[in-house]
Amino acid sequence: MTWTGSDDSYQSFVDEHGLTFPQIQDDPGEIFRRFDVAFQPAMVIVKADGSIETVAGAVDESLLNQILSEA
């Protein structure tokens, strides 16, 4: 997950929601620009051939499994 903002406010968000996956601080917005993401939540899948697919909105376990099985 990529985020912008203060460390304290984001750590509160991580703690509140029990997030256990890696977090990337992106105040300059470099990751958002690199993958042309202008909204959150969003997920970008980078395929083996280098192409990308952007999924807008929250991704539940069922959708994540579908996306990964198609990749």
N, C-alpha and C positions, 0 to 999 in steps of 0.2 A: 504494500500500500504506500502510495506517495502522498505527502501532505505539505501544507504550508501553514505558517502561523507560529505562535509561541510554543516553545517546548513544554511549558507547564500545562497549557490548555490542551495540547494534543495528548500528553501523557495521561491527563484526566480522562480523555475520550477512550484511549486504549485500555485503561484500567476499568472504566465503567462497562465497556463492552467485552472485556476478557479476551482481547485480541492477542493471539500467540504467534502470528506470522511476522516476518521482518517488516519494518517500517523504514521508509526512506524520506528524509527531510528534503523538500524541494522548494524552498523559498524563492529561488530565482525562476522557477517554472520550467527548467530545462527538460525535465522528463515529460511534462505535459506537452511542451512544444514539439519535442522529438517525435512523439506518437500522435500529434494533432488531437489531443484530448482537451476539450474546453468545458468539461463538466465532471461532476462526481455524483454518485459513484459511477465508475466505469472500469472495465477490465480490457486490457489489450493482450491479445494472444499473438506471439511472434512465432510463425510457423517455420519449419525446417528450411523452406526455400527462401526465407527472409521476408515473405509477405506478412502483413499484419491484418488482424480482424479486431475491431473495437466493439465491445458489447456495452451498450448504455444501460445504466441502472444496476441495481443489486443483483447478484448472482447467487442463487441458492444451490444446494448440493446437487439436485437433479440436473439443473442447467449446466453446472460445472462438469459433471460426469459426461453429459452429452457433448459438450464442447471438446473435452479431452479425448473422447472416443473418436471424434471426427478429425482430430488434428493429426 
